[in-house]
Amino acid sequence: MSNNKIFNCEVIIVGAGIAGISAAKILDKNNISNIVIEANNQLGGRAKKAKKSFGSWFDLGCSYLHEGEINPLTSIAESLKVPINYENGDIFSIEKTKYLRRNKPFLSKNNHLLKKSHDKFLKNLNFYKYKVEDSSLSSCLNICDPYYPILFDYLTGLNGIEANLVSAVDFASVNDGKDFIIESGLANLIDKWAKGINSILNTPVTQINWEKDYIEIYTQSKKYICKSVLLTVSNGILQNEDITFIPQLPNYKIQAIHNLPMGILNKIGVLFKQGTFKENDIGWYVALTDTNDNDNSQLISFEIRKREKEHMIFFFGGEKGFDVENFPDKYYKIITAFIKNQFGNHIENNIIEIIHTSWGKDPFTKGSYSFALPGHSSERELLKKSLEKKVYFAGEATIKSYYGTCHGAYISGVNAANEIISDLSD
């Protein structure tokens, strides 16, 4: 180990995602000295922008302010004078979704039937808000329902994994609300908000020794000493054991980490020349890819936006999400063919660039966000539980009802920081 200068502070935060940033802000307000150590070369974690050539307003990760009316990032955006699109907060509703099949709208006359199936799902799901026993989320669906494929695909996208692998109790805890859009990029908002925190980038933490009265944090070249450490890294990093703990984490903590694995939700972004779409093209779509064989028809979900520039965002969760990052060219061809089929062959000349995300292969997250395996929803509380008033945990995986979201990460960071402040004052 190098004998470089040792940094001393009261709290070290490992991970500069939204949870780490919100915790640092609270500690700063309370005059608690802290350093945020980040393995990546940027702040924001999974709030990440696209490369400049595509448009740094395009969000590779988080891109909606879910539960916008109560989301603390909504008021942060307002305070920073970052414009919010409030008008399309119900973009994902059955009534607002545009359904396409073989170039033409479908379900326009049967939307009420799909809504009826969705209402049945919600009714079945509601039982799990009060049940002790758990089951898979797909058990709330009727496989014989003609709209089962649409609902199953929808739930797979939301969770980043197929609905048969997700805890119904966990999903039942999630609240509903408006989904606001930051057209200039949610990652750009986080950049603005994060300014001023004491951070060190490009520095992976490799080991945390918490067996003494103080904590030793090791990177490849330095040792940092602090009173408390807050882990805000993704559960994918913990599950992969990228950080060694001395002593090892308790068995219940390791079990919780493995029972809250990371799902995959990948995007394919298609950038177009200005003037490609009309205002009434804007919105959320669910389409069946054009094929004469109904058994091979595939559902595809996407959004069309005209701001900041004109683009389409295609979403692929679960197995399809894995496929996107392993076989992107295959999906580029599928999407290009679909776009031409939907809007005419001429539109191919308007395509400027196509990009995709690879969250499963991302070395700093190893997935998109957490999901609970059936029977393990309660382990979010175990993951959050601090150790001996020295080691603390935050991040979307640690917070029930808001997991998988930016505001969940934010709230978890605030809660952890307040717990640390209380413990330090004892």
N, C-alpha and C positions, 0 to 999 in steps of 0.2 A: 504494500500500500504506500502511495506517495506521501511524502511529508509536507505537502503543500499546506498553505494556511488553513486553519480550522475556523469555520464560521460558527458562531454561537448565537442562538436566539431561543425564545421560549417555545415556539411552535414551528415545525416544518410540515408543510403540506406537500404531499406527493401527488402530482397530477394537476395540470392547469386547465382542466375542463371547467364547465359552468359551476360544478359543485366546489371545486378548488378556489375559483375566483370569488364566489359568493362568501365562502368561509374567510378568505383573506380580507375581504372588504369589512366584514364584521369585526375581525381581530384588529384591523387597522383603526376602526372607529373606537375601539376600547383600549387602544394603546398597548396591544399585545404584540411584541416583536415577532415577525414571522418571515419565512422564505418559502416561496412556491417553487418546487423543483419539477421540471417537465422534461420527459424524454424526447418529445417531438420538437420541431423547430418553430412551433407556433402556439399561441394561446388559443383556448376555445374547445379543445378536445374534439368531440364529434360535431361541433358547430364549425364546419370547415368549408372554405370557399373553393371554387373551381379555379383552374389555371387562368392566367390573364387572357390568353388567346380566345378562350371560350367566353369568358365574362366573369369577373370575380364577384359579381352579384349572385351567381348561381350557387346554391347551397348543395354541396355533396352530401351533407348529413342533415341535421335538424333544419327544417324549413317552414314549420308552422308554429304559431303560438297557440297550442292546444289550451282549451278552457280559457280562452282569451280574456273573458270578463274578470277572472280572478287571477290570471297569470301575472306574477310580479314583473316579468319581463315586458309586459305591456306598458306599465307605468314607467319603467326604465327607458323604453323606447320613446315615450312621450317626453320625458324629461331631457332626453338627448336630441329631441326634435327630429327623430327618425320617423318618416311617414309609415303609417300602418294602413293596410287595406281592410277596413271594417265591413265593407259591403258584402263580401262573399264568405262570411263566417259559417254559413250552412252549406258550403260547397260540396261536402260529402253526403249530404242528405239524399235519400231515395228520390225525393221530389226534384232536386236540382241536378242529380246525376243524369248524364246523357248516355243512353244505352244504344249501341250500334251492333248490327249484324249484317254481314255481306253488303256493306256500303250504305245500309239504310237503318233508320231508327227502328228499334224494337222495344217492346214493353210500353210504348207510349199509351196504349189502351189498357195495359195490364199492370201499370205501376202499382195500382191498389192491391193487386194480388201479391206482388213482391213485398209490399209494405206489410201485408197481412202475415206473410211468412216471417218477416223480420220481427214483427210484434210477437209472434209465437216464440221466436228465439229469445227475445228479451224477457218474456214471461217465464220461460224455463230457466233462464240465467238468473232471474231474480231470486229463485229458490236458494241459490248458492250464497246469497248474501247472509242467509240466516242458518245455513247448514254447517254442521261440524265436519261431516264427511265430504269428500271431494270426488271429482270425476274429471274427465277430459272436457275441454270446451266444446268439442264436436258433439258431445252427448246432448247438448242443448238444441241440436239441429235434427231434423227428420230427413234421413238419407233418401227417402222416397219422394220428398218434396221436389217438384220440378225446378225450384229456385235454389236448391241445395248447393249446386256448384258455384253460384254467384256469391252466396253467403259464406261458404267455406273459403273461397278465394279471398274475399274481403277480410275475413278474420286472420287468414294466413299473412296477408300484407300488414295488418295492424300489429301482429305479434312477431313477425319475422320468422315464423316457423309454422308448420301445419297445425291446424286447430286440434287435432287428435293428441298432440303432445303437450298441450297447454292446460294449466290448472284452471278449472271453471271458477273456483273460489277466488283465485287471484284476479281473474279478469272481471269478475262480478264486483270487485271493489273499485273499479275504475269509474270515475265520474264523467259525465257528458258535458259538452259546452261548445261554444263557438271556436272556430279555427281561423285565427287571423293570419294574414300574410304580410311579411316584410319584403316588398318587391325589390328593394335595394340589397337584400341579402341578410338573413338572420346572423350569419357568421360575421358580417360587417358590423352589425349592431353589437355583438359580443366583443369585437375588437375595440370599439369605442368605449364600451362600458369597462373593459378590463384595464384600461390605461391607468398607470400609477401603482399597480401592485408590484411587490418586490419579487420578481421571478427570475429563474435561471433556466434557459432552454437548452435543448440538445444534450441533456444530462440524465440518462436513465439511472434510476436507483436500483442497485443490485442486491443490497442486503440491509436489513433493519435488525439491530441488536437491541432488545428491550428487556434484558435480564437484570440490568443495573438500575440504580435510582434515576439515572438519566438515560437518554436514548442516543444510540450511535447510528447515523444514516451513512451508508457507504455508496459512493458512485465509483466509476472506473478510476478516478484520479484523486478524489478527495473524501474526507470524512467530515461530517457535520454533526454537531452535538446540540441536543435540544431537550426540553422537559417533556414535550408531547409531540406525537406525530399523528397527522390526519391523512389516511389513505383515501384518495378519491379516484384512483385508477379504475378502469373498467373491470368487470368481473372476469372478462376474458384474460386479462393480465394475471389476476389472482389464480384463476383456474390453471393457467399454464405454468404457474410457479416461476414467473419471471423475476420475482423478488423472493429472496431467501429470508426467512424469519428465524431469529435466535432469541429465545427458544421458539420451537415450531408453534404455529397457531393451534389453539385447542381443537380437539376433534370435531366438536359441534360447529365450529367456524368453518373448518375445511369441508364438512358435510354440506353446510349451507351454500358455500361457494359452488360446489359441484351440482347442487340441486336447483341452482338458479343460473343455468347456462345462457349463453349468448345466442340470440336469433340473428338471422341475416335478412336485411332489407336493402337491396341494391337498386340504384337508379341508372337509367340511361337517359342522358340529356341530348336533345337534338336542337341545334341552333339554326335558325332560318334568317333569310334576308327580310328586311323591313317590308311590310305590306303583304306578307304571305297570308296572314289570317285576318278575319274580320272580328269586330268587337263581340259579335254574338257567337263566335267560335270559342271564346274564353270559357273555361269551366273544367269540370271533372267528368271523365268518360270511363265507361266499362264496355268493352267490345269483345265480340267473338271473332277470332281471326278467320279470314275467308278460306273456307275449304268445303269441298263437296261431301266430305266424310264427317258426319256429325260426331262420331266417336273420337276423331282427332282434332276437333275444334278446341281452341285454347282461349281462355279468358285473358284479356290484357287490360290493364288499368293505366290511365295516364291523365295528365293535366295539360291544358293549353294555356299559355300566358302570352301577353303582348308586352309586358314590362318586367324588367328593364329593357330587354330586347325580346324578340319573338322566339319562343321555344316551346318544345314539348318535353314533359318529364314522364318517363315510363317507370313504373315501380314493379319490382319482382321480389317476392318474399319466399322464405323457406328454400326448398330444393331448387326452384327457379332462380332464386337469388344466388345460390351456390353456382349454378350453371352460368349465370351472367359473368361472374368473375373468372370462371375457368374456360368458357367458350364465348368470349365477347363477340367475335366476328360472326358467329352463328346468329346471335341475337341482333346484331346490326343489320344483317340481311333480312331477318324476319320483320324487323321494325320498318326498314326501308320499303320492303314489299307491301307491308300493311299501310304505310302512309301513302304510297302511290295508289294503292287500291282504293283508299278512302277519299283522297283529294285529287287524283289524276296523276298520270305519269309525269306531267310537266313540273310537279312540285319538287322532284328530285334535284332539279337545277337550282332550287332555292335553298337547299341544305348547305350550310357553311361548314359545320363540324358536328361530330357525334362523339360523346364521351361516356364513360361508365364508371361506377364506383366499385370498389373491391373491399368491403368492410371486413369480410372474413379473413382476408390476407393482410389487412392493415396491422403492422407489427405493434402499433400503439393502442389498439382496441381489441383486435381478434374477434370482431363481431359488431353488430349494430347496437343492440340493447338486450337486456335480460328478459327471460320469461321463467315462470315457475313451473316445474314439472308437477303433474297432478299429485296432490297430497302434500305439497311442500311450500305452499304459499306463506305459511307462518314463519318460514326460515328467513324471510326478509328482515324480520326483527332480530334474529340471531346474527345475521350478517352485520347489522347496524351496531350491535352491542359492543361497547368499548371494553378494553382490557386494562384492568388495574389502574385506571385513570391516567394511562400513558399512551395507549394505542387506540385511535378512533377511526371510524369508517363512515364514509359518505359516498354519494353517487346515486344514480337513478335506481340501481338494483337494491338499495337499502330502504326504499320508501314505498310502502303500500299505497294504493290508490293513485299514485302519480308516477309509477315506474315507467321507464322507457321514454320519458319526456324531459325537455329542457327545464321546465318549472319544477319537476320532481327533483332533478339534480340540484337546482338552485335552493329549494327548500331544505333538502338534506344537508347541504353545505352550511346554511344558516343555523340549522338545528345543532349540527356537530360543533360549530364554532361557539355557540352559546353554552353547550355542555362543557367544552374545554375551559371557557372563561370561568364558569362556576367552579369547576374542579381546581383550577389554578388558584382561586381565591380562598379555598378551604385551608 
